[in-house]
Amino acid sequence: MTSIDVVGSVVATLGEGPVWDPRLGVLWWEDIEGRALHRYDPSSDSTESRETIGRPGSFALSDDPDTMMLATENELGWFRWASGAFEPWLELESGTGTRMNDGRPDHAGRFIVGSMWPDTDDNRFDGSLHRISSDGTHEILETDVGIANGLVFDRERARMYWADTFRATVWAWDYDLDSGARSNRRVFIDYEVERGLPDGACLDADGCYWSASVTGWAVTRFTPDGAVDQIIEVPVRMPTMPAFGGADLSTLYVTSLAGDPDRPDSFGKDGVAPGSLLAIDLPGTSIRGVEEPRVPSPT
């Protein structure tokens, strides 16, 4: 039987972006609307937090355990955990009214990040998908984006996955790691026939794609050919992103979105507060995650 526990001491407004750091044995995650970065230590079930300047859409670990690349509002910069200092580096979409959202590095250290219009009720497609190299070289990969989400790189199969929540679709490309070239775009998951909508995602060691089925009370595992392998019911309506962690990468952590006072069904089941960080044990399986890529440290 799958075991789901609430861990840590933080209930977020908009929890997102969990990333396991095997060097420190901690899980990093963020509260976008709460403007905070959190570090959860499972050895003590404790959470340490830092305020961020603006809304942190996503981040990436770097070669320096104290430093991460942070995408916040309309810029990228370097966040120093020990001091809480933020060093701006590169502006993106300045003056457009959008903000940065889901992002992660590829296995060559490029950072890919998408954006969105902050008020989702407006249903606007003003976002873009950006790719930034360590020298600051910047290119736009996609435009007319609703909510950029679900970004994952499968090194073994040379693939890139990416989702637009508003379009209820996850796409796959063949991805050349040396050049960064994408080709053979195809629909990987059509969420019109799945539960909820696609939000954040992660990959496991079998090449399966784990998608937070936001509004669907579930996290769904898809095989590399796009078939549903299993659906894990979660006690929150709005799971936002999964990530594997723990010493053997066998624990599935899931962030979530706080409840909407105007929607009684958006509040958690079994006494779980929406916005909580969940830890899911998958007993009787050999499923393991994969270590996340990092970006080079700033020079």
N, C-alpha and C positions, 0 to 999 in steps of 0.2 A: 504493500500500500504506500502511495506517495505521501511523504510527510512535508507539510508546509508550515514554517515558523516565521513569526515576525521577529526581526533581529535589529539590534542597535536601539538607539533612544530617540531617533529623529523621525517625525512625520512631516513630509514635504508638502508644499503646495503643488509643485510640478517636479516630481522626482524623475531623473533621467540619467543616461550615460554611464552605467556601471562598467568599470574596468578593473580587473584583478591585476595586482602588482606582485609577482612571485618573489621579487627581491626583498620586499618588506613584509609579505604575508598579509596584505590589507586589500580591501576593496575601496576604490575611489568611486564616488558618484556625486551628483549635483542636484540642486534644487533651482530650476531655472527662474521661476517667479519669486522664489525666496532669496535669490541672489547669494547663493552659498555653494561652497565645495565641501564635501564631507569625506572623511576617511574612517571606514569601519574596520575594526580589528576583531576578527572572530575569536581569537584566543582569550579575549577579555569581554567580548560582547559589548564593546564600547565604541563610541563615535566621537571624533574630534572634527571641528568645523572651522571654516574660514569664510569671511564675507568676500564677495567679489564685486568688482566695479561693473555695474550693469548686469544683464541677464546672461548667464553662461550657457550657451547653446550646446557646446561639446568641448572635449579636450582630448589630448593625447599625451601619454607618458613619453619622456625623453630618456636619453642615455644617462642623465643626471637624476637620481631618485628624488631629489628635492624640487625639480623643475619640470613643469609641464607646459605644453602649448595649449592656450586657452582661446576659444572662439567666443567672444562676448559682444553682444549687440552687433556692430558693424566692423569689427576689427579682430585681428589676431594679435596675440602677445604672449609673453612668458610669465607664468605665475610661479612665484617662489613660495613654497609651502611654509618654510620655517618663519619667514618674515611676513607672509601674506601680501607681499608687494607684487604689483602687476607692471610689466614693462611693455608698452605698446610696440608693435612691430610693423603691421601691415593693415591698411584700411581696405574694407570690402563693402561695396554697395552703400557708400556714404551718402546720406541725404535722401535715400529712397523710402524710408519708413519701414523697411524690412529688418529682420534680425536673423543672426546665425542660428542654426539648429543642428541636426544630427551630422556628425563627422567622425572620421578616423583615418589613420595613416594606411597607405598600402605598404607592401613589404620592401619597397625601396626607400621608404622614409618620406614620401610625398604626403602631404595632408590634404584630404578631400573633405569638403564641408559644404552643406547646402543651407539654404535660407528659406524664410517664409514670412508672410504678412502676419503680424502678431495677433490680430483679432481673428480667430478662426471662424467666427460667425459671419464675417464678411465674404467668405468663400472666394478669396482672391488668389490669382495665380501670378504673383509678382516676384516669386523667388527664383534663385539660380543655384547651380551646382558648380563649385569652384575647385580647382586643383592648384596647390601651391607647393613649389619645390623649396628645398632648404636655402637656396640662394635668393628667394623671394620672387622667382619667376612665377607668373600667375596666368592661368587660362580658365575660361568658362566652358564647362562641359555640357550644361543643360540650361535652358531658360524656360519661362512659362511654368514654373514649378509652384504647386500648391503648398504642400508641406514635405520638405525633404526628409527622408527617413530610411531606415532599413539598410544602411550601407555596410557591406561585408566584402572582404576579399578572400578568395579561396586560392591559396598559392599552389596547392597540389594540382588543381584542375584548371589553373590559369583563368579564373573567372572573377568578375566583379558583379555584385548584386546591389540593387538600389531600388527604393520605393518612393512613390508619391502617395501619401495617405489620401489626399483628396481624389486621386484617380483610382483608388482601390486596387493598385497594381504593384507588383514587384517584378522588375526586369532583370535579366542576366545579359552580360556581354562576355565575349572572350577578351582577356586582358593581358597584354604583353607587358611584363614587368619591367623589362629593360627600357622600353620606349614610352610606356604608359598608354600606348595606342589601344583603343577599344574597337571591337568589330562584332558582327553577328548579333546585333541586338534582338532579343526575343522576350516575350512574356514568360516569366518563370512561375508566377502565381497570380491568378485572377481572383481577387478577394471578393468579387461579386458573388462567388459561390462558396466562400469560406465564412467563418465566424468573425464578426467585427470588421476591423480595418487594419492595414499593416502599419505598425509603428517601428520601434527600434528592433534590432536583430543581432544575433551572433551565430557563430559557426561552431560545430563540434568536430572531433577528430575523424569522424566518419564522413565528413563533408556535408552533413545535414544542416539545414538552415532553420534556426529557431527564431520565430517571429512573435513579438508581443501583439496579440490580437486585441487591440484597444477597442473598447466598447463591447467586447465579446466575452469577458470574464475568463480568458484563457491565454495560454502560451502554446503555440503550435509548432511541431517539428515536421519539416518537409525534407524529403529525400533529395539527393542531387538532381533527380529528374522532375522534381516539383510535386511529387505525390505526398499526401498527408500520411505521416508515419504514426504520430500520436498527438493527442490533444490533452493538455494538462489544465484542468479547471483550477482557477485561482479565486481567492475570496475577495477580489476587487474587480470592479467593472472595467477600470481603465489601467491595465498593466501597460507600461510604456517601453521597457527595454529589458531583455535578459542578458546575463553574462555568466560564464562559468568561472568558478573560483575555488579556493581551498587548496591544500597542499597537493592534491592529485587532480585538481580541476574537475571534481565530480559533483560539486554543489552548484545548483543553478540559482543565482541571485536575480531578483526581478524588482525593478523600481515601479512606482505607480503614481497616479494623479489623484489629487484630493477630490472629495465629493462635491457635487453641485447642490446647493441648498434647494434649488428648484426641481431636482430630480431625486426623489427618495430612493430609487433603485440604484443610484450611483454610490451609495454608502456600502461599506463592506459587509461581508457575511461573517458569521461566527465570531463577531466582536472585533474584527480586524478593521482598523481605521484606514481608509483610502489615503494614499500618500506614504504608506509604510514601505519599508524595505523588506522583501520576503526572501527566505532561503528555502529552497526546495531540494529535498533528498530524493534521489531516484534509486530506490533499493532494487536489488536483483538485476541490475543492468551493468554493462561495461562502458556506458556512455561517459566520455570525457571531453572537456573543452580543449581549445588550442590557445597557446600564449599569444597575446595581442602584439602586433608590431609597434614600434616606437619611432619617434622622429629624432634626428640628431639634436644634441644639445646646442644652445646658442653659443656662438663663438665670442 
